[in-house]
Amino acid sequence: MRGVRSVFVLFTFLATVFTGCDRGVGPDTAAIAADFHLLVEDAAQILAPIYVLPNDGEVVETTLNLWIDYTLLAWAVNQDGALEELDISLIVDQEVDRLVIVRLRDQVIQLDTAITDAELQATFEEQRPGEEVRARHVLLSIPPGVAQAQQDSVRALAEDIRDRARAGEDFATLAEEYSQDPGSAIQGGDLGFFGRGMMVPPFEEAAFALPPGEISNVVQSTFGFHVILLEERRAPSFENIADEYRMQLQTERIMVAESTYLAELEDSANVRLGEDAIELVRRITAAPEDRLSRSEASSPLTIWEGGELPAEEYREFVSDQPREIRQQITVTGDQQLESMLYDLTRNRLLLAEALLVGIESTEEDEETIISDVVNQYLLIADFLGLDSLQVEEGKTLTDNVDRVVRDLMSRLVANEQDIVPLGPLALPLRAQYEQRVGEEAVERIVARVDEIRAEGDAQTILGEPPAMAPAPPSAEPPGNGEPEPEL
C-alpha cells in the first residue's frame, strides 16, 4: 500500500487549496480551524479593499483554506509537543520510498559518465551549444487557401529577390520594399540574434547552415517564402562553458540510462492495464465513499508479472484525499490517467526491485526524515511570522494566534507577503484538528464584498474602485511545486 500512497502524495504538491465543506457550520461562520472561527464579515473585510483581486468564488475559497492551514500551523507550532503528535506517516512513507529509489538508481545504473576532454571538445564542436546567429530575411506571405498557380507566382518573386540580392543589390533595401514581415521589414529585415529553437524549423535549419555573408535559397515555412541573409555568428568559447557543458552531457547520459532501465523493467514485468481500469478509476475517484462490490474491489487496475494494483487499494487511498485532488483526477484525460496508473505501477516495481537487491531504509533514515518534516513546519511558520507567539497581558495564546493569522491574511491578499502553500504538510494538520468551510460561506462572502465595495466602505489598499478602473485580470496564488527526483 505504501507504494501507492507515496506516489499519490505527489499530487498534493499540485494543490494549494484543500476544501472541506460542512453543513454543520453556522450561517455567519466562514470557516473553522480547531477552536478558531472566521466569520463571513471578517473574511469580506479582508478581501474588500483589494480591488485588483477578482471577487469570485475561487479567490474566496483559496483565502479561506489558506486561513485554515495557517491557523492550524500557528496553533501547532506554538504548543509544546503538538507537532510531535501529528501523524506524518504518509509524508514519511513517501520520503522513505523516494530515498530507497534514489539509492536503487545509484546502485543499478553502473554507467561511466566520465567524459574525456577530447570527447567533450569534439561534442562541443559538433553541437555548438549556445550558438546564436544574426540574420535578415525577406518574407513573402502565402494567403491560406490560394491556388497552386498563385503560390508558384509568389515563389517566383522570392527567387527573383534572391537573385537580385546575390547579384549585389542591398538586402536591407529589398527587405524594406518587399518583405511582408511587419516587425522586421522596417529594420531592413533584421531579426537580430537568435538561438536554436526560437524560429520555425525550416527557417532555423536554413539560417544555421549558412556561412556569414551568404544568402539562402528560397525557404518555405508556415509563414510563407523566405530569403535569408546570414550576417554573423556568435557562440561562447569552449573554455568558458567546458565545465557546465560536461555536467550537461553527464546529466543527459544518466537520464537516457535511467529511461532505458525503466523501460526494460516494465517490459520484463509485462505491465498492462486491467479491464475497464480507466472507467473504474473515474468512478472510484468521483465517489470514493461508495463501497465496491467484492468483484470490483479485487479488479486489477494494472497487472504485471508477480503482482497487481487492486481497485480497493486505490479506493482506500483516494478516499482520504482532498476534494480538489479528486476533482483534478476526474477531469484528467484517459491518456493522462493511463500514465498515472503506469506511474503507480512503476513505483511498486522499483520498490520491489530495491528489496530484491537488498536496498532498504533504516531506522536512522526514518528518524532523519521525521526531523526534516518537523523542521519544514517550523521553517514555514518562521517565514510567515507564525512561530514563537508571545502571550500578551490579558490575552491568551488563542487570541494571539487569531490576531496574527488575520494580519497575515491581510498582507497576503494585499501582496505584501509571499504565499507559502503547505502542500502535503497540510494533510496531517487537517487530520489532527477539526476544520471546515461553511457550505454557503463562499457565496455569502462574494456578495458581502460586493456590498462593501459598492457602498465605498472599503479603504482601498491595492487598485482603484471598480468604477474607476478596468476589470482586473484573474489572479492565482503562486504554487511551490518542487521537481520530484525520478528514476
RODO-2510 file (C-alpha; in nm, 4 decimals, decimal comma):
residues 487
     n   res          X          Y          Z
     1     m     0,0000     0,0000     0,0000
     2     r     0,2892     0,2337     0,0778
     3     g     0,3964     0,2398    -0,2858
     4     v     0,0566     0,3691    -0,3939
     5     r     0,0348     0,6221    -0,1123
     6     s     0,3811     0,7623    -0,1727
     7     v     0,3202     0,8228    -0,5417
     8     f    -0,0164     0,9820    -0,4794
     9     v     0,1366     1,2231    -0,2289
    10     l     0,2962     1,3850    -0,5322
    11     f    -0,0491     1,5029    -0,6361
    12     t    -0,0721     1,7111    -0,3199
    13     f     0,2189     1,9208    -0,4400
    14     l    -0,0104     2,0408    -0,7182
    15     a    -0,2775     2,1570    -0,4767
    16     t    -0,2591     2,4809    -0,2866
    17     v    -0,6200     2,4587    -0,1668
    18     f    -0,7876     2,1895     0,0411
    19     t    -1,1576     2,2349     0,0981
    20     g    -1,3886     2,0613     0,3418
    21     c    -1,7432     2,1956     0,3230
    22     d    -1,9736     2,1038     0,6067
    23     r    -2,3356     2,1714     0,6737
    24     g    -2,2644     2,1995     1,0461
    25     v    -2,1032     2,5428     1,0172
    26     g    -2,3330     2,8290     1,1179
    27     p    -2,4528     3,0742     0,8515
    28     d    -2,2317     3,3565     0,9821
    29     t    -1,9195     3,1396     1,0030
    30     a    -1,6935     3,1278     0,7001
    31     a    -1,4528     2,8627     0,8279
    32     i    -1,3450     2,6706     1,1376
    33     a    -0,9909     2,5609     1,2262
    34     a    -0,9535     2,3825     1,5595
    35     d    -1,1212     2,6214     1,8089
    36     f    -1,0895     2,9224     1,5781
    37     h    -1,3770     3,0734     1,3792
    38     l    -1,3545     3,3116     1,0852
    39     l    -1,6799     3,4984     1,0298
    40     v    -1,8196     3,5851     0,6879
    41     e    -1,7916     3,9554     0,7746
    42     d    -1,4266     3,9183     0,8791
    43     a    -1,3335     3,7430     0,5536
    44     a    -1,5184     4,0053     0,3486
    45     q    -1,3371     4,2877     0,5287
    46     i    -1,0014     4,1233     0,4462
    47     l    -1,0815     4,0910     0,0757
    48     a    -1,2880     4,4011     0,0008
    49     p    -1,0040     4,6605    -0,0008
    50     i    -0,8021     4,4664    -0,2600
    51     y    -0,9730     4,5826    -0,5771
    52     v    -0,7196     4,4171    -0,8058
    53     l    -0,8401     4,0791    -0,6811
    54     p    -1,1425     3,9495    -0,8699
    55     n    -1,4321     3,8978    -0,6334
    56     d    -1,5126     3,5401    -0,7235
    57     g    -1,5532     3,2075    -0,5534
    58     e    -1,2092     3,0763    -0,6424
    59     v    -1,0286     3,3639    -0,4719
    60     v    -1,2560     3,3446    -0,1662
    61     e    -1,2180     2,9680    -0,1365
    62     t    -0,8410     2,9921    -0,1647
    63     t    -0,8351     3,2587     0,1049
    64     l    -1,0477     3,0538     0,3443
    65     n    -0,8367     2,7442     0,3011
    66     l    -0,5123     2,9323     0,3475
    67     w    -0,6612     3,0759     0,6680
    68     i    -0,7369     2,7210     0,7858
    69     d    -0,3888     2,5908     0,7056
    70     y    -0,2073     2,8859     0,8604
    71     t    -0,4267     2,8868     1,1708
    72     l    -0,3655     2,5164     1,2307
    73     l     0,0060     2,5617     1,1669
    74     a     0,0305     2,8536     1,4102
    75     w    -0,1662     2,6628     1,6731
    76     a     0,0516     2,3503     1,6381
    77     v     0,3927     2,5190     1,6430
    78     n     0,3097     2,7288     1,9472
    79     q     0,2060     2,4403     2,1700
    80     d     0,4651     2,2147     2,3305
    81     g     0,4610     1,8681     2,1786
    82     a     0,1831     1,9409     1,9288
    83     l     0,3984     1,8835     1,6215
    84     e     0,5217     1,5525     1,7601
    85     e     0,1608     1,4357     1,7933
    86     l     0,0854     1,4842     1,4239
    87     d     0,0506     1,1696     1,2166
    88     i     0,3035     1,2423     0,9428
    89     s     0,3403     0,8789     0,8374
    90     l     0,2071     0,9468     0,4857
    91     i     0,4752     1,2078     0,4222
    92     v     0,7454     0,9961     0,5867
    93     d     0,6487     0,6912     0,3789
    94     q     0,6743     0,8933     0,0616
    95     e     1,0148     1,0322     0,1536
    96     v     1,1445     0,6901     0,2596
    97     d     1,0326     0,5380    -0,0689
    98     r     1,1949     0,8199    -0,2610
    99     l     1,5197     0,7682    -0,0714
   100     v     1,5157     0,3949    -0,1473
   101     i     1,4519     0,4613    -0,5165
   102     v     1,7370     0,7123    -0,5341
   103     r     1,9701     0,4535    -0,3802
   104     l     1,8486     0,1962    -0,6298
   105     r     1,9235     0,4375    -0,9119
   106     d     2,2756     0,4974    -0,7873
   107     q     2,3430     0,1269    -0,7485
   108     v     2,1878    -0,0321    -1,0551
   109     i     2,2916     0,2200    -1,3172
   110     q     2,6570     0,1388    -1,3468
   111     l     2,7165     0,3899    -1,6234
   112     d     3,0535     0,5561    -1,6564
   113     t     2,9537     0,9165    -1,7054
   114     a     3,3093     1,0409    -1,7233
   115     i     3,3780     1,2353    -2,0408
   116     t     3,7309     1,2851    -2,1655
   117     d     3,8484     1,6307    -2,2659
   118     a     3,8884     1,5177    -2,6262
   119     e     3,5336     1,3763    -2,6333
   120     l     3,3992     1,6939    -2,4762
   121     q     3,5768     1,9120    -2,7312
   122     a     3,4535     1,7022    -3,0244
   123     t     3,0937     1,7069    -2,8989
   124     f     3,1155     2,0815    -2,8430
   125     e     3,2291     2,1432    -3,1987
   126     e     2,9534     1,9186    -3,3341
   127     q     2,6631     2,0573    -3,1272
   128     r     2,7827     2,4188    -3,0912
   129     p     2,5910     2,4760    -2,7637
   130     g     2,4811     2,8322    -2,7028
   131     e     2,5448     2,9367    -3,0615
   132     e     2,3422     3,2287    -3,1980
   133     v     2,3150     3,3815    -3,5433
   134     r     2,2070     3,7195    -3,6680
   135     a     2,0079     3,7208    -3,9888
   136     r     1,7949     3,9340    -4,2162
   137     h     1,5111     3,7979    -4,4226
   138     v     1,2512     3,8857    -4,6800
   139     l     0,9151     3,7206    -4,6167
   140     l     0,6534     3,6791    -4,8854
   141     s     0,3329     3,5527    -4,7271
   142     i     0,1034     3,2955    -4,8816
   143     p    -0,2658     3,3625    -4,8141
   144     p    -0,4464     3,0488    -4,6902
   145     g    -0,6366     2,8519    -4,9499
   146     v    -0,4770     3,0143    -5,2553
   147     a    -0,4393     2,8199    -5,5781
   148     q    -0,1117     2,6499    -5,6661
   149     a    -0,0581     2,8920    -5,9530
   150     q    -0,0609     3,1866    -5,7126
   151     q     0,1829     3,0087    -5,4803
   152     d     0,4132     2,9498    -5,7755
   153     s     0,3926     3,3194    -5,8591
   154     v     0,4927     3,4165    -5,5043
   155     r     0,7818     3,1703    -5,5106
   156     a     0,8997     3,3112    -5,8438
   157     l     0,9079     3,6604    -5,6910
   158     a     1,1062     3,5253    -5,3944
   159     e     1,3564     3,3653    -5,6317
   160     d     1,3898     3,6930    -5,8202
   161     i     1,4604     3,8787    -5,4938
   162     r     1,7186     3,6148    -5,4039
   163     d     1,8928     3,6517    -5,7401
   164     r     1,8998     4,0310    -5,7129
   165     a     2,0467     4,0089    -5,3619
   166     r     2,3105     3,7625    -5,4758
   167     a     2,3902     3,9932    -5,7670
   168     g     2,4808     4,2673    -5,5212
   169     e     2,1641     4,4694    -5,4512
   170     d     2,1357     4,5891    -5,0927
   171     f     1,9494     4,3249    -4,8940
   172     a     1,8087     4,5722    -4,6393
   173     t     1,6601     4,7834    -4,9187
   174     l     1,4996     4,4759    -5,0769
   175     a     1,3534     4,3779    -4,7391
   176     e     1,2081     4,7230    -4,6822
   177     e     1,0469     4,7143    -5,0259
   178     y     0,9176     4,3567    -5,0458
   179     s     0,9101     4,1879    -4,7034
   180     q     0,5669     4,1245    -4,5543
   181     d     0,7028     4,0718    -4,2040
   182     p     0,5910     4,3979    -4,0388
   183     g     0,8189     4,3505    -3,7397
   184     s     1,1434     4,3308    -3,9345
   185     a     1,0726     4,4946    -4,2736
   186     i     1,1172     4,8475    -4,1373
   187     q     1,4506     4,7313    -3,9958
   188     g     1,5705     4,6106    -4,3334
   189     g     1,4674     4,2557    -4,2474
   190     d     1,6942     4,2466    -3,9409
   191     l     1,5885     3,9756    -3,6950
   192     g     1,8734     4,0314    -3,4523
   193     f     2,0460     3,7402    -3,2813
   194     f     1,8536     3,4211    -3,2118
   195     g     1,9407     3,0744    -3,0919
   196     r     1,8165     2,7310    -3,1814
   197     g     1,4525     2,6631    -3,1062
   198     m     1,3449     3,0257    -3,1489
   199     m     1,2389     3,0075    -3,5146
   200     v     1,0243     2,7652    -3,7121
   201     p     1,2293     2,4563    -3,8091
   202     p     1,2738     2,5147    -4,1864
   203     f     1,3864     2,8743    -4,1278
   204     e     1,6177     2,7764    -3,8412
   205     e     1,7753     2,4899    -4,0355
   206     a     1,8493     2,7135    -4,3340
   207     a     1,9803     3,0047    -4,1247
   208     f     2,2199     2,7959    -3,9137
   209     a     2,3511     2,6169    -4,2237
   210     l     2,4642     2,9429    -4,3895
   211     p     2,8145     3,0896    -4,3640
   212     p     2,8192     3,4596    -4,2675
   213     g     2,7526     3,6813    -4,5699
   214     e     2,5742     3,4112    -4,7667
   215     i     2,2159     3,4244    -4,8967
   216     s     1,9922     3,1198    -4,8772
   217     n     1,7827     2,9551    -5,1406
   218     v     1,4100     3,0229    -5,1078
   219     v     1,2866     2,8613    -4,7849
   220     q     0,9205     2,7734    -4,7340
   221     s     0,7702     2,7731    -4,3838
   222     t     0,4216     2,8043    -4,2377
   223     f     0,4596     3,1820    -4,2757
   224     g     0,5396     3,1799    -4,6458
   225     f     0,8575     3,2054    -4,8556
   226     h     1,1781     3,3415    -4,7031
   227     v     1,5054     3,4651    -4,8445
   228     i     1,7668     3,4763    -4,5683
   229     l     2,0940     3,6647    -4,5352
   230     l     2,3170     3,5420    -4,2527
   231     e     2,5162     3,8320    -4,1155
   232     e     2,7164     3,6851    -3,8274
   233     r     2,7512     3,4059    -3,5744
   234     r     2,8494     3,4105    -3,2123
   235     a     2,8996     3,1353    -2,9575
   236     p     3,0515     3,1029    -2,6117
   237     s     3,4080     2,9783    -2,6137
   238     f     3,4806     2,6203    -2,5195
   239     e     3,6934     2,7338    -2,2252
   240     n     3,4119     2,9445    -2,0786
   241     i     3,1477     2,6700    -2,0714
   242     a     3,3503     2,3473    -2,0618
   243     d     3,2642     2,2581    -1,7012
   244     e     2,8954     2,3430    -1,7390
   245     y     2,8772     2,1593    -2,0700
   246     r     3,0415     1,8490    -1,9207
   247     m     2,7781     1,8397    -1,6443
   248     q     2,5023     1,8818    -1,9029
   249     l     2,6267     1,5880    -2,1098
   250     q     2,6663     1,3708    -1,7989
   251     t     2,3117     1,4530    -1,6889
   252     e     2,1788     1,3638    -2,0329
   253     r     2,3614     1,0297    -2,0220
   254     i     2,2177     0,9493    -1,6805
   255     m     1,8659     1,0357    -1,7963
   256     v     1,8991     0,8111    -2,1006
   257     a     2,0344     0,5280    -1,8845
   258     e     1,7503     0,5662    -1,6342
   259     s     1,4871     0,5713    -1,9098
   260     t     1,6380     0,2574    -2,0596
   261     y     1,6407     0,0851    -1,7219
   262     l     1,2774     0,1729    -1,6554
   263     a     1,1667     0,0585    -1,9987
   264     e     1,3456    -0,2750    -1,9546
   265     l     1,1956    -0,3157    -1,6065
   266     e     0,8426    -0,2541    -1,7318
   267     d     0,8915    -0,4735    -2,0371
   268     s     1,0187    -0,7628    -1,8285
   269     a     0,7254    -0,7217    -1,5879
   270     n     0,4801    -0,7060    -1,8801
   271     v     0,2833    -0,4184    -1,7262
   272     r    -0,0659    -0,3770    -1,8669
   273     l    -0,3947    -0,2132    -1,7773
   274     g    -0,6753    -0,4121    -1,6238
   275     e    -1,0102    -0,4398    -1,7975
   276     d    -1,2088    -0,1147    -1,7761
   277     a    -0,9395     0,0306    -1,5478
   278     i    -0,9822     0,3902    -1,6623
   279     e    -1,3601     0,3853    -1,6187
   280     l    -1,3217     0,2280    -1,2743
   281     v    -1,0676     0,4881    -1,1650
   282     r    -1,3010     0,7691    -1,2667
   283     r    -1,5952     0,6168    -1,0821
   284     i    -1,3975     0,5464    -0,7661
   285     t    -1,2424     0,8924    -0,7640
   286     a    -1,5790     1,0613    -0,8108
   287     a    -1,7354     0,8753    -0,5154
   288     p    -1,4687     0,7019    -0,3048
   289     e    -1,7121     0,6734    -0,0131
   290     d    -1,9154     0,4190    -0,2118
   291     r    -1,8192     0,0662    -0,1228
   292     l    -1,7165    -0,1572    -0,4109
   293     s    -1,8643    -0,4968    -0,4714
   294     r    -1,6345    -0,7890    -0,3938
   295     s    -1,5569    -0,8441    -0,7608
   296     e    -1,4945    -0,4735    -0,8230
   297     a    -1,2711    -0,4402    -0,5165
   298     s    -1,0467    -0,7174    -0,6419
   299     s    -1,0442    -0,5921    -1,0022
   300     p    -0,6858    -0,5056    -1,1021
   301     l    -0,6230    -0,1570    -1,2330
   302     t    -0,2812    -0,2684    -1,3555
   303     i    -0,1314    -0,6152    -1,3844
   304     w     0,2299    -0,7237    -1,4022
   305     e     0,4288    -1,0416    -1,3610
   306     g     0,4051    -1,1203    -0,9925
   307     g     0,1611    -0,8504    -0,8864
   308     e    -0,1327    -0,6238    -0,9477
   309     l    -0,2861    -0,2994    -0,8217
   310     p    -0,6402    -0,3799    -0,6993
   311     a    -0,9162    -0,1239    -0,7196
   312     e    -0,9874    -0,1429    -0,3442
   313     e    -0,6325    -0,0343    -0,2649
   314     y    -0,6774     0,2690    -0,4852
   315     r    -1,0188     0,3440    -0,3295
   316     e    -0,8801     0,3343     0,0232
   317     f    -0,6173     0,5862    -0,0659
   318     v    -0,8219     0,8272    -0,2731
   319     s    -1,0975     0,8404    -0,0101
   320     d    -0,8543     1,0245     0,2172
   321     q    -0,7602     1,2829    -0,0435
   322     p    -0,8911     1,6419    -0,0555
   323     r    -1,1787     1,7173    -0,2865
   324     e    -0,9595     1,9239    -0,5204
   325     i    -0,7212     1,6335    -0,5795
   326     r    -1,0106     1,4029    -0,6629
   327     q    -1,1628     1,6634    -0,8925
   328     q    -0,8315     1,7047    -1,0714
   329     i    -0,8131     1,3310    -1,1367
   330     t    -1,1736     1,3012    -1,2553
   331     v    -1,1297     1,5680    -1,5237
   332     t    -0,7979     1,4299    -1,6469
   333     g    -0,7944     1,2744    -1,9938
   334     d    -0,7776     0,9000    -2,0498
   335     q    -0,4175     0,9123    -2,1649
   336     q    -0,3109     1,1031    -1,8527
   337     l    -0,4995     0,8615    -1,6283
   338     e    -0,3282     0,5719    -1,8007
   339     s     0,0072     0,7384    -1,7413
   340     m    -0,0881     0,7876    -1,3757
   341     l    -0,1624     0,4180    -1,3349
   342     y     0,1649     0,3246    -1,5012
   343     d     0,3460     0,5655    -1,2688
   344     l     0,1863     0,3951    -0,9705
   345     t     0,2919     0,0589    -1,1024
   346     r     0,6432     0,1756    -1,1825
   347     n     0,6852     0,2888    -0,8249
   348     r     0,5784    -0,0527    -0,6995
   349     l     0,8196    -0,2246    -0,9377
   350     l     1,1085    -0,0057    -0,8301
   351     l     1,0457    -0,0656    -0,4610
   352     a     1,0219    -0,4403    -0,5242
   353     e     1,3447    -0,4289    -0,7230
   354     a     1,5162    -0,2382    -0,4422
   355     l     1,4068    -0,5013    -0,1912
   356     l     1,5298    -0,7738    -0,4241
   357     v     1,8809    -0,6287    -0,4376
   358     g     1,8877    -0,5590    -0,0646
   359     i     1,8246    -0,1846    -0,0577
   360     e     1,6129    -0,0872     0,2412
   361     s     1,5673     0,2139     0,4620
   362     t     1,6992     0,2179     0,8161
   363     e     1,5599     0,3490     1,1422
   364     e     1,8119     0,6294     1,1178
   365     d     1,6731     0,7217     0,7743
   366     e     1,3208     0,7457     0,9111
   367     e     1,4308     0,9450     1,2148
   368     t     1,6122     1,1903     0,9883
   369     i     1,3093     1,2271     0,7624
   370     i     1,0767     1,2811     1,0596
   371     s     1,3086     1,5510     1,1890
   372     d     1,3214     1,7127     0,8445
   373     v     0,9409     1,7177     0,8167
   374     v     0,9044     1,8795     1,1589
   375     n     1,1683     2,1340     1,0602
   376     q     0,9701     2,2160     0,7465
   377     y     0,6726     2,3116     0,9615
   378     l     0,8956     2,5300     1,1765
   379     l     1,0684     2,6947     0,8805
   380     i     0,7380     2,7838     0,7125
   381     a     0,5976     2,9131     1,0399
   382     d     0,9088     3,1245     1,0908
   383     f     0,8896     3,2654     0,7368
   384     l     0,5249     3,3591     0,7846
   385     g     0,5788     3,5008     1,1324
   386     l     0,3598     3,2385     1,2983
   387     d     0,6103     3,0939     1,5433
   388     s     0,7138     3,1966     1,8948
   389     l     0,3978     3,3981     1,9582
   390     q     0,4191     3,5801     2,2894
   391     v     0,1057     3,5890     2,5006
   392     e     0,0273     3,9490     2,5805
   393     e    -0,1009     4,0539     2,9215
   394     g    -0,4711     3,9903     2,9480
   395     k    -0,4658     3,7770     2,6313
   396     t    -0,4444     3,4054     2,5615
   397     l    -0,2474     3,2096     2,3051
   398     t    -0,5760     3,1656     2,1170
   399     d    -0,6164     3,5445     2,1000
   400     n    -0,2641     3,5877     1,9655
   401     v    -0,2925     3,3151     1,7030
   402     d    -0,6217     3,4615     1,5856
   403     r    -0,4781     3,8124     1,5596
   404     v    -0,1503     3,7143     1,3915
   405     v    -0,3147     3,4903     1,1306
   406     r    -0,5738     3,7543     1,0385
   407     d    -0,2960     4,0096     0,9996
   408     l    -0,1058     3,7601     0,7824
   409     m    -0,4110     3,7048     0,5618
   410     s    -0,4474     4,0788     0,5097
   411     r    -0,0846     4,1012     0,3993
   412     l    -0,1216     3,8021     0,1702
   413     v    -0,4208     3,9340    -0,0214
   414     a    -0,2514     4,2748    -0,0445
   415     n     0,0541     4,1053    -0,1996
   416     e     0,2729     4,2250     0,0875
   417     q     0,3649     3,8694     0,1882
   418     d     0,4554     3,5696    -0,0260
   419     i     0,2119     3,2807    -0,0150
   420     v     0,3634     2,9527     0,1008
   421     p     0,1215     2,6658     0,0279
   422     l     0,1682     2,3857     0,2805
   423     g     0,1095     2,1176     0,0171
   424     p     0,1219     1,7701     0,1786
   425     l     0,2175     1,9262     0,5125
   426     a    -0,1433     2,0438     0,5441
   427     l    -0,2822     1,6896     0,5483
   428     p    -0,1609     1,5894     0,8979
   429     l    -0,2758     1,9221     1,0411
   430     r    -0,6215     1,8834     0,8913
   431     a    -0,6436     1,5239     1,0121
   432     q    -0,5433     1,6226     1,3650
   433     y    -0,7746     1,9213     1,4111
   434     e    -1,1326     1,9966     1,3195
   435     q    -1,1516     2,2136     1,0081
   436     r    -1,4427     2,3066     0,7859
   437     v    -1,5571     2,5669     0,5363
   438     g    -1,9179     2,6812     0,5550
   439     e    -2,1349     2,5422     0,2770
   440     e    -2,2737     2,8810     0,1802
   441     a    -1,9777     3,0851     0,3050
   442     v    -1,8141     3,1435    -0,0319
   443     e    -2,1267     3,2837    -0,1952
   444     r    -2,2087     3,4974     0,1095
   445     i    -1,8566     3,6439     0,1211
   446     v    -1,8642     3,7281    -0,2515
   447     a    -2,1978     3,9050    -0,2022
   448     r    -2,0754     4,0920     0,1060
   449     v    -1,7560     4,2084    -0,0686
   450     d    -1,9712     4,3481    -0,3498
   451     e    -2,1806     4,5341    -0,0940
   452     i    -1,8802     4,6819     0,0860
   453     r    -1,7203     4,7986    -0,2368
   454     a    -2,0470     4,9380    -0,3722
   455     e    -2,1036     5,1335    -0,0509
   456     g    -1,7498     5,2686    -0,0631
   457     d    -1,6827     5,1439     0,2894
   458     a    -1,3593     4,9669     0,1956
   459     q    -1,0375     5,1618     0,2308
   460     t    -0,8509     5,0919    -0,0929
   461     i    -0,5208     4,9140    -0,0428
   462     l    -0,4475     4,7924    -0,3924
   463     g    -0,6065     4,9233    -0,7100
   464     e    -0,8925     5,1608    -0,7688
   465     p    -1,2627     5,1093    -0,7012
   466     p    -1,4315     4,9205    -0,9854
   467     a    -1,5996     5,2353    -1,1217
   468     m    -1,2595     5,3976    -1,1754
   469     a    -1,0599     5,1058    -1,3059
   470     p    -1,0810     4,8485    -1,5858
   471     a    -1,1843     4,4966    -1,4992
   472     p    -0,8917     4,3335    -1,3191
   473     p    -0,7242     4,0259    -1,4615
   474     s    -0,7725     3,6909    -1,2971
   475     a    -0,5083     3,6210    -1,0378
   476     e    -0,3988     3,2913    -0,8856
   477     p    -0,1660     3,2463    -0,5895
   478     p     0,1720     3,1033    -0,6921
   479     g     0,2475     2,7427    -0,6317
   480     n     0,5649     2,5932    -0,4835
   481     g     0,5896     2,2758    -0,6942
   482     e     0,9298     2,1347    -0,6497
   483     p     1,0506     1,8773    -0,9001
   484     e     1,0446     1,5234    -0,7639
   485     p     1,3527     1,3127    -0,8373
   486     e     1,2687     1,0211    -1,0586
   487     l     1,4454     0,7091    -1,1647
***
